[in-house]
Amino acid sequence: MRILLTLCICCVLGVFGIRAAHADALVADLSEHLVKIDLGFTGKKVLLYGAIEGDGKVVVVVQGPREPITIRRKARIAGVWANEASVTFKDAISFYQVMASEELDEWLPFSLRERHQIGVEYLSFKPTEEIGPAQQADFQTALIRNKQALGHYGVLEGRVSVLGGKLFRTEVVFPANVPTGIYSMEAFLVRDGKMISAQKTPLYVSKSGIEAEIFNLAHDYPEVYGILAILIAVAAGLAANAGALRR
């Protein structure tokens, strides 16, 4: 399998080598451009591979579709835990991963990290309502913490392998709960603290089969979906009781 993969990467280098030498210092592609989610989906690994011209280090940034995300803060009120406050961030990144060939702080300038949002601490979050800087920082930290717990945010240093100074590869791991939508897979080549080249490739994550039908029903006809869910739960309960009575 590794031999086949190496041959494929060499083919990419051969096809794009002339163009890379004259125009782009980096070329990249994916092992597949569509991730299908069905009832048996437990996660997926997608290979991102490519070639570079000259010296440099590689960092890969994966961004999922943007969506509004609400963060709630609970407090104990009259002996009961309840929502004390909430903040909704509009256009928050639903999925975010960074893979690098080496530890970022050792070679990637903070100015480049801030400009290209490389690292969770450089992501931009905009609340829908006016709040103070300290409060925004608290809720933003909570959002990042929640996403990290879900496996949706992460920085994985040392996960990009560079072979022979020209070929590179990394595996992007999508968990079972990965959000659907269009993903941006971007590879950067940095040399002597300067951004030399970058290439962005799209990846599509979508539901398929009965999973897609259930998803569409829940979003297009929530009332019908709710009634069906109740009926299924009642039927399951009756079946369980019938089985217990037989025993």
Secondary structure as UniProt FT lines:
FT   HELIX           2..22
FT   STRAND          26..30
FT   STRAND          34..37
FT   TURN            39..40
FT   STRAND          44..52
FT   STRAND          57..63
FT   STRAND          66..77
FT   TURN            78..79
FT   STRAND          80..93
FT   STRAND          96..100
FT   HELIX           104..106
FT   HELIX           110..116
FT   HELIX           120..122
FT   STRAND          126..127
FT   HELIX           133..150
FT   STRAND          153..157
FT   STRAND          161..163
FT   TURN            164..166
FT   STRAND          167..174
FT   TURN            176..177
FT   STRAND          181..191
FT   TURN            192..193
FT   STRAND          194..207
FT   HELIX           209..220
FT   HELIX           222..246
//
